[in-house]
């Protein structure tokens, strides 16, 4: 069984109280489901973003073993 590396950035890191997690999976799981499993009782803030292996992805995208997943708040700039 291989693990997924999960990273939390900015306000989401503060919300969950950690910057990194690891989760062993045997079958693909969506980003939204992964958040719910790892952060029970903490809702993923609206408009949060997901990246899988350094590419933006929809929260319903399947995550596979050995993927690197990042959750972060919306990015603004100017």
N, C-alpha and C positions, 0 to 999 in steps of 0.2 A: 504494500500500500504506500503510495507516494503522497507527499504533503504539498499543500498550496501555501505559498508565502503571502501574507496579507499585510498591507501597509495602510496606516491611517495618517492623514495630513491635516495640519492647521486646526480649525475648530473641532473637526471630527476626532482628532487625536485627544483633545481635551475632553470631549464628550464621553469617550469610552475609557479614558484613563490609561491608554497605552499607545505606543507608536507602531507596534508590530504584533502579529499573531501568526500562528501556523495551524493548519487544519488538514488532517489526513482524509482523503476521499478515495473512494473506489469507483464511483460513477460520477458523471458530470452533474454539476449543481449550478443554479443560477446565482448571479451576484446578489440579488435580493435575498434569496434563501440563505446564502452564506452569511450575510450581515445578521439576519435573524438568529441563526444558530450561534454565532460567536458573540452576539451582543443582546442576549435575552433581556427583554423589558426596555430596551432603548430603541426608539423609533429612528430610522434613518431620516434625517431632515430632508424636507422637500427640496428638489433641485440639486441634490448631491450628485456627484459624478463618479463614474467607475472607469478604471482603466485596467485592461488585461494585457500583460506583457507590453506595457508602455504605449498602448493604443486605446483611445476612447472606445467604450462599449456600452451598450444598453444594459440596464439592470437585469433584463431577462436573458442575457447572453449566458450560455453555458460556460462554466469554468471546468477545466480538466486538471488532472494531476500534473504537478510540476509548474503550473502557471504561477505568475506573480500578479497579484491583484492589489489595486490601490483604490481606496475610497477617499474623496476629497470634496470640499465645498465648491460651489461655483467659483470660477476664476473671473475676476474683473480686472480691468486695467485701463490705463489712460495715458 
